[in-house]
Amino acid sequence: MGEFTKRVTKQLQNKNRPLVKEIEFACQNCLNIFTFAYEEICFIKNGDLEFTPSPECPRCGATEELVFSDFGQEKIEDMILYNQIKKHQ
């Protein structure tokens, strides 16, 4: 199956499911990929995302060196597309 087909299939499967409050991160410090469970996610005034609680690498404790994994980035893009991320008041 091609990458496009896989992505469309995953999007269609996730479309009708309730939002799972987990996102996948990659730590650039120790190269760990992990799933982070959050309570809330929102856009802050400068356009960045803010997670409550703040993500932290379970292996090394890093907070600044975290980036979204490929899967995490796709999930964030889908959440933006479907207006599932609120704006900070």
Kinemage of the C-alpha trace (Angstrom):
@kinemage 1
@onewidth
@group {chain A} dominant
@subgroup {mainchain}
@vectorlist {calphas} color= white
{ca met a 1} P 0.000 0.000 0.000
{ca gly a 2} L 1.344 3.466 -0.886
{ca glu a 3} L 2.040 6.219 1.632
{ca phe a 4} L -0.880 8.340 0.383
{ca thr a 5} L -3.288 5.414 0.733
{ca lys a 6} L -2.014 4.662 4.242
{ca arg a 7} L -2.463 8.297 5.285
{ca val a 8} L -5.993 8.556 3.863
{ca thr a 9} L -6.983 5.255 5.467
{ca lys a 10} L -5.646 6.411 8.851
{ca gln a 11} L -7.459 9.748 8.559
{ca leu a 12} L -10.755 8.088 7.700
{ca gln a 13} L -10.395 5.633 10.590
{ca asn a 14} L -9.654 8.451 13.037
{ca lys a 15} L -12.375 10.791 11.758
{ca asn a 16} L -15.226 9.213 13.708
{ca arg a 17} L -13.273 8.229 16.800
{ca pro a 18} L -13.274 10.326 19.960
{ca leu a 19} L -10.199 12.469 20.438
{ca val a 20} L -7.495 10.564 22.323
{ca lys a 21} L -5.466 13.043 24.313
{ca glu a 22} L -2.070 11.625 23.434
{ca ile a 23} L 0.635 12.888 21.110
{ca glu a 24} L 3.909 11.329 20.039
{ca phe a 25} L 7.140 13.257 20.639
{ca ala a 26} L 10.788 12.651 19.778
{ca cys a 27} L 13.539 13.782 22.147
{ca gln a 28} L 16.522 15.277 20.343
{ca asn a 29} L 18.601 14.897 23.509
{ca cys a 30} L 18.448 11.108 23.990
{ca leu a 31} L 16.709 10.117 20.702
{ca asn a 32} L 13.753 8.617 22.559
{ca ile a 33} L 10.305 8.511 20.905
{ca phe a 34} L 7.448 8.469 23.384
{ca thr a 35} L 3.714 9.018 23.671
{ca phe a 36} L 2.685 11.887 25.927
{ca ala a 37} L -0.773 12.098 27.506
{ca tyr a 38} L -2.030 15.657 27.937
{ca glu a 39} L -5.098 17.202 29.524
{ca glu a 40} L -5.391 20.219 27.228
{ca ile a 41} L -3.769 21.684 24.135
{ca cys a 42} L -4.277 25.212 22.827
{ca phe a 43} L -2.746 27.907 20.644
{ca ile a 44} L -1.120 30.750 22.568
{ca lys a 45} L -0.920 34.340 21.282
{ca asn a 46} L 2.288 33.881 19.261
{ca gly a 47} L 0.801 30.869 17.436
{ca asp a 48} L 2.738 28.200 19.335
{ca leu a 49} L 1.065 25.218 20.939
{ca glu a 50} L 0.810 24.921 24.717
{ca phe a 51} L 0.252 21.579 26.400
{ca thr a 52} L -1.119 21.113 29.907
{ca pro a 53} L 0.813 19.555 31.564
{ca ser a 54} L 4.035 20.393 29.734
{ca pro a 55} L 5.676 17.451 27.933
{ca glu a 56} L 8.854 15.948 29.347
{ca cys a 57} L 10.986 13.075 28.064
{ca pro a 58} L 10.462 10.078 30.359
{ca arg a 59} L 14.006 8.852 29.708
{ca cys a 60} L 16.192 11.963 30.231
{ca gly a 61} L 13.762 14.602 31.551
{ca ala a 62} L 14.347 17.043 28.664
{ca thr a 63} L 11.669 19.648 27.958
{ca glu a 64} L 13.235 22.038 25.433
{ca glu a 65} L 14.644 19.408 23.045
{ca leu a 66} L 11.277 17.849 22.204
{ca val a 67} L 9.822 17.830 18.695
{ca phe a 68} L 6.818 16.053 17.232
{ca ser a 69} L 7.517 12.674 15.694
{ca asp a 70} L 6.225 12.198 12.134
{ca phe a 71} L 3.084 10.554 13.505
{ca gly a 72} L 2.705 13.302 16.120
{ca gln a 73} L 3.034 15.996 13.440
{ca glu a 74} L 0.345 14.324 11.328
{ca lys a 75} L -1.978 14.153 14.338
{ca ile a 76} L -1.453 17.869 15.110
{ca glu a 77} L -2.153 18.747 11.465
{ca asp a 78} L -5.356 16.687 11.554
{ca met a 79} L -6.409 18.369 14.802
{ca ile a 80} L -5.841 21.796 13.229
{ca leu a 81} L -7.777 20.746 10.122
{ca tyr a 82} L -10.758 19.615 12.218
{ca asn a 83} L -10.624 22.615 14.638
{ca gln a 84} L -9.820 20.414 17.637
{ca ile a 85} L -7.274 22.824 19.115
{ca lys a 86} L -8.707 25.849 20.892
{ca lys a 87} L -7.202 29.317 21.161
{ca his a 88} L -5.863 30.432 24.559
{ca gln a 89} L -8.102 33.046 26.189
